[in-house]
Amino acid sequence: MQATPSYLRGYKAFLQLERHLSDASIEAYLHDVCLFLQFMGENTAAEAEDPANKDSFFAKIQYTDIEAFITFLLDIGMNATSQARILSGLRSFFNYLVLEKVIEQSPAELVETPKTRRHLPDVLSYQEILSILQSIDMSTREGRRNRAMIETLYACGLRVSELVSLRISMLYPAEGFVRIVGKGDKERIVPIGKTALDQVLRYIEADRCHLDIQKGFEDTVFLNRYGKGLSRVMVFKIIKKTVADAGIQKSVSPHTFRHSFATHLIEGGADLRAVQDMLGHESITTTEIYTHLDRRYLQDTIHLYHPLEHKD
């Protein structure tokens, strides 16, 4: 098995310790760098690993090399979204080399990001969410658990990974908040409405307590019938069945409730920064996708508030 070059080992450590990225994200970043180096030539890895050539090799890379690489990705059929993601990975790598004083300036800074079309996420209307919740059989323990899960997804705008890792010790019922551990182990505090909180507490007190809870899951909120934590795949399956039972034709995933949470808040007039904090977005740009209000809503806003609309 070929040894990993030292510059990649150093970069991997940087992503782990400084960026606190997940294993999957780290592997993706490393893959992007290796793909670029392979494009640069077969002997690139050996040249970069040689201490005598390392600095001079990376210093030789120009922004035109990266542009040629992006063009290559286009030629092999890679879409703009994937190209932009790989370019982002290369920027991170060259920024790391700048921090390590291997190079003075990143050649990726001057490369323009491929234009991507932002696809708006599927969103459920409030009535559709009510239909989904009302379709759940509340006469069973699993049904009451599923109701509590879906209400929590929508009430707090959680990712599915955040839902399955939710702990009882992270609930603050008296204050009406939950503590969430999101991407990169970053914590945030999110309000939870009374309706969702009541469903969660009722499940914990009346249903969860009857399970044979396995070691290591004593503090996990949502459990399967065997007393272990639910997998993300299982949550997907539960939601798929529940949506089908409600007769809704849209493609709905756990993330759809997160999208709906944000969209309904923005449409209701919530501050974008507040929504950003609740979603745990690092950049406000990510949150801005939820400002896709429908045309009728915008027209109504103009009619209500623009001074020319009230002119005598």
N, C-alpha and C positions, 0 to 999 in steps of 0.2 A: 504493500500500500504506500502510495507516494506521500511524503511528509508535507504538511501544510506550511507554506512559506511564512517566514517570521512576520512580514508586514501584514499578512492576513490574520495571524494569531493576535497581533497587537490590535488590529482593527476590531476583531471579534471581542477582545477584552474591553475595548472602549465602548462598544455597543452594549455590552452586558453591564458594566460598572458605571458608566457615565450616562448612557441613554436609557438604561433599564428596560430594554426591549425584550419582547418574548422570544423564545427559541425559534419560532417559525419566522418572525420578522428578521432575526439575525441571519438565518439561513438564506432568506430572500436577498438581503443586502450583500452577503458574501457571493451569492450566485451572480448577482448583477456585475460585481467587480470582476469576477472570473470570466464572465462572458465578454466584457470589454477587453480584458487582457488577451484573451484568445483571439479576438478580432485584430488586435495590434500585432500579433505574430506568434509563431510557435515557440520561439525562444524567450518570450517576454518574461515568463515566470522565473526562469533561471537567471536572466539578467537582473531582474528586480531583486532577487534573493541574494545575489552576490554583493557583499558589503562594499566592495570597491566600485561597483557600478550603480548601486541603488539610487543614490541621490541624483546622479546624472541622468539615469533612465527616466525617473518620474519628472525631472525638470524639463526633459525634452518633449513631454506631452503637451500639445497645443489644443486650443479650443476647436481647431479645424479637425483634429483627430476624433474628437467626441462628436462633432457634427457629422463626420463621415460614418461613424458608428451608428448614429441615430438613423441616417439614411439607409444603412445596411438593414437595420431592424424593419424599416418601412418596406424595403425590397423583399424581405422574406415573409411579408404579410402580417407583421405585428401591428395591432391597432394603436391609435394615438394614446389611449389611456395607458396601455402597457409600456409604450415608449416613454411617456411622462414619468411613470413609476420607476423605470430603470434609470432615467436621467436623475431623478431624485436620489436614488441610491448612490450613483456616481458622485453627485455633489457632496453627499455625506462623507464618502470615502476621501475625496480630495480635501475637504475641510479638516478631516482628521490628520491628513499628511501636513497640512499647514500648521495645525496645533503641535504636531511633533517636530516641526521645523525641518521636515524633509524637503518641502518646497516652500517658496515664498508666497505664491498666489495660486488659487485654484483655477485651472483652465476651464472648469465647468461653469464658472460665473457668467461667462459671455455667451453661453449657449442658450438659445431661446427654447422655452418649453413647448413641445408639440401641442397644438390646439386640440382640446378635447371638448366634446359635446357633453354637457352635464345632464344626465338622465335623471329626471325627477323621480324620487322614490314613490312607490305605491302608498296611498294614504287611505285609511278608512274614515268614513264619516262617523260622527258621534252615534247616529242611529244604527249604523252597522255594528259598531262596538257593543251597543246595548243588545242587539240581536244575538251576537256571539255569546255574550254573558248569559243571556236568558235561555239559550239553547242547552246550557250545561245541566246535567242531571244532578241536582243538589241532594239527592237521597243517598248518594254513595260517598265514601270517604275520598275516593279519587276525584269525584266531581267537585267536592268542596275544595280540595287541594288545587285542582285546575282553575277553579274560579278565582281563588286567592292569587295564583300565579299570574293569570292574565290581567287581573285588576292591578297587580303590582307593576307589571310591564308597562301598562298604559299610564298608571298614576305617577310613576317615577321616571319613565323614559329610559328604562334599563336596557343594556345589551343582554343577550341571552347568557353570556358567560358571567355577567354580574348577577343575574338572577339565580343561577345554579350554585353560585358560591356565596350567596347571601347567608349570613349567620344570625342567630337569635340575638347574640350579643351586639349586633350592629343595629338593632331596632331600638328606638327611643320613643315609646308610645306616648309618654307624658308630654314630650316636646313636639311630637308629630313629625319626626325626622327619621331617616335611615342613613347609615354611613355606608358608602359604596367604595369598593376598591376596584378601580378601573384599569385601563391600559397602562402599562409601565408601573403597576402597583401604586398609582396615584389615587389618593383618597379624596372624596368629596362628600358633602352633606346635602341630601336631597329631601325636600318636604314630601310627605306621603299623606294623601287625603284621608279623611275619616272613614269613608266607605271602604277603601282598599285596606286600611289598617284594621278595621273591624273584621274583614274577611280573613286576613292573615292571622290575627290573634285567635279567632274562633277555630281556625284550622289547627293551630298549635295546641290550644287548650283542650279541644274536643276530639280531634282525630289523630294528630301526630303522636300524642302521648300513648296511644294504643299499639303503636308499632314496636317491633323488636329491633330497636335502634342499634346498629352495628358500631363497633369501636371506630372512632375517628369521625363519626357523623353526629355526635351528640349535640353539636351546636349548629348544624346545618338546618336551615328552615324547611326547605322542600325536599321530601324523601320519597323514594319509591316504596312499593309494598313490602320490600325486603329490608327496609330500614337503612338503605344507602342513598347517597345523593343522586339526583337525576342527572343524566347526561344531556348535553346540548341537543343531541340527535333525538332523544326522547321528548324533549320540549317541542321540537319541530313537529314530531309526529302527533303529539297531543293537540297542538294548535291546528294542524292540517285537518284532523278529524273534527274538531270543534267547529271550525269554519265551514266545513262541508255540512255538518248537522244544522248549521244556521242557514244554509241555502245561499251562501254568498259565493259568487263566481270568481272574485278577484284572487290573485295569487298572494297569499298572506303567509308571512313568516313571523317569528318573534320580533324581528327588527321592524316590521310594519307598525307595531304598536309604539315603538320608539319614534318612528317618523310621524305617526299620528299625534303623539304627545306633543312634539315640538311644533307641528303645523297648527294644531288647535290653539296652542298658547300664543303663537305669533298672530294668528287671525283674531284672537281675542284682545290683542293689544299689548301683549307682554313685551318687556324690554329684551332686546336681542342679547345683550350681555348676560342677563339673568338666565336666559335659556341656554346660552353657551356654558355657564357654570353648572347648571343642572345636568346637562348632557355630558359634561366632562371633556368638551372639545378644547384642544390646545390652541387652535386658531379660530378667530371669529369668522374667517372665510368659510370654514366648514359649516358653521351654523347658518350662514346666509342662504344656503340652499332652501331653507324652510320659509323664505320670504316669498315663495311662489304662490301668492294669493290668487284666487281665481278672478277673472275679469269683472264678474258681477260685484264681487266684494270691493274691488278697487273703484268701480263706478259709483257704488253706494257711498263710499268714503268721500269721493269728489263732490257728489250731490249734497252731502251732509255738511262738509267742512270748508269747501272752497268759497271764498267771498264772492266771486262772480256768480255763483249759483244762487246767491241770495239777493242779487241786485234787483232793485225795484223795476 
